[in-house]
Amino acid sequence: MKKLLCSLFGVVLFVLASGFIIFCSDTRDVGVCIKMNGAVNGGTPLYVYVKEVDKSEFLKEDYDHVVIESLSSTDMEAEFKSQVLIPGKNYEIRFPRKNPSKQVGVYFLFAQPGENWKLLCDP
């Protein structure tokens, strides 16, 4: 429980600086709640990409790789969820966990990514 609270505190701290608030649930389903202010991404829409991932894989992924991966899959049963986000609106993205031993990577595909474009949740 303490680990979960520390993880959530780190998530909230990270996302407050970016204009987001995220919560990863600890159930069979993963739930990611996103609240965005209207200034995020210069007020223009952006994609969010959510998938189960190993920590080592997450740390190695660069922005270009994630963009290509998120846009190249046409399989409706893909191992991830992606969605267009409109600044100033709230979203909840849910998908079933296939491998509970993995973490959840949340990737924000900004028009001009900075250092805080991805987040690792350990539900």
Solvent accessible surface area in square Angstrom, and as a share of the most:
residue,aa,sasa,rsa
1,M,168,0.75
2,K,158,0.67
3,K,139,0.59
4,L,47,0.23
5,L,100,0.50
6,C,78,0.47
7,S,35,0.22
8,L,36,0.18
9,F,138,0.58
10,G,35,0.33
11,V,10,0.06
12,V,53,0.30
13,L,107,0.53
14,F,44,0.18
15,V,0,0.00
16,L,103,0.51
17,A,85,0.66
18,S,28,0.18
19,G,16,0.16
20,F,0,0.00
21,I,74,0.38
22,I,2,0.01
23,F,96,0.40
24,C,5,0.03
25,S,13,0.08
26,D,95,0.49
27,T,83,0.48
28,R,216,0.79
29,D,56,0.29
30,V,0,0.00
31,G,2,0.02
32,V,0,0.00
33,C,47,0.28
34,I,0,0.00
35,K,107,0.45
36,M,11,0.05
37,N,79,0.40
38,G,48,0.46
39,A,80,0.62
40,V,11,0.06
41,N,28,0.15
42,G,73,0.70
43,G,38,0.37
44,T,69,0.40
45,P,76,0.48
46,L,6,0.03
47,Y,89,0.34
48,V,0,0.00
49,Y,1,0.00
50,V,0,0.00
51,K,14,0.06
52,E,26,0.12
53,V,0,0.00
54,D,64,0.33
55,K,115,0.49
56,S,68,0.44
57,E,71,0.32
58,F,13,0.05
59,L,118,0.59
60,K,166,0.70
61,E,15,0.07
62,D,83,0.43
63,Y,45,0.17
64,D,97,0.50
65,H,91,0.41
66,V,0,0.00
67,V,39,0.23
68,I,117,0.59
69,E,54,0.24
70,S,10,0.07
71,L,110,0.55
72,S,75,0.49
73,S,50,0.32
74,T,131,0.76
75,D,89,0.46
76,M,181,0.81
77,E,132,0.59
78,A,28,0.22
79,E,114,0.51
80,F,35,0.15
81,K,85,0.36
82,S,50,0.32
83,Q,65,0.29
84,V,69,0.40
85,L,0,0.00
86,I,75,0.38
87,P,15,0.10
88,G,48,0.46
89,K,114,0.48
90,N,102,0.52
91,Y,38,0.14
92,E,97,0.43
93,I,8,0.04
94,R,112,0.41
95,F,14,0.06
96,P,80,0.51
97,R,30,0.11
98,K,117,0.49
99,N,56,0.29
100,P,105,0.66
101,S,96,0.62
102,K,55,0.23
103,Q,35,0.16
104,V,0,0.00
105,G,0,0.00
106,V,0,0.00
107,Y,0,0.00
108,F,2,0.01
109,L,18,0.09
110,F,28,0.12
111,A,81,0.63
112,Q,163,0.72
113,P,55,0.34
114,G,53,0.51
115,E,169,0.76
116,N,69,0.35
117,W,25,0.09
118,K,39,0.16
119,L,17,0.08
120,L,41,0.20
121,C,3,0.02
122,D,52,0.27
123,P,28,0.18
